């Protein structure tokens, strides 16, 4: 039973890390666009 919870927590952690990296890429791209526009 505890193994199931650990697996769920691991998946949640993986998703959060993935979202963070996607967000970082998005921020870098928008900053890049801002610099090119000005």
N, C-alpha and C positions, 0 to 999 in steps of 0.2 A: 504493500500500500504506500509506504514511504517512497518507494522507487518511482511510483507514478508521479508523485508531487515533485520529486527532484527533476524528473524528465520535463515536466510542465514548466518549472522554474527555468531550466536550461533553455528551453525553446523561447520563453518570454525574454530572457536575457539576450539571446541571439537576435531576436526581432528588434529589440531596443538598440543594440549595437549597429544593426543594419540600418535602421532609421536614422541613427546619429550620423553615420558615414554619408548617407544620401543627403541629409540636411547640410552637412559640411560642404559637399560638392556643390549643392545648390547655392549656398552662400558665396562660395568662391566664384562661381560662374556669374552671379548677379553683381558681385563687386567688380569683377573683370569687365562686365558690360558697362557698369557705371563709369569706370575709368576710361573706357574707350569712347563713351558718349561725350564726356566733358572735354 
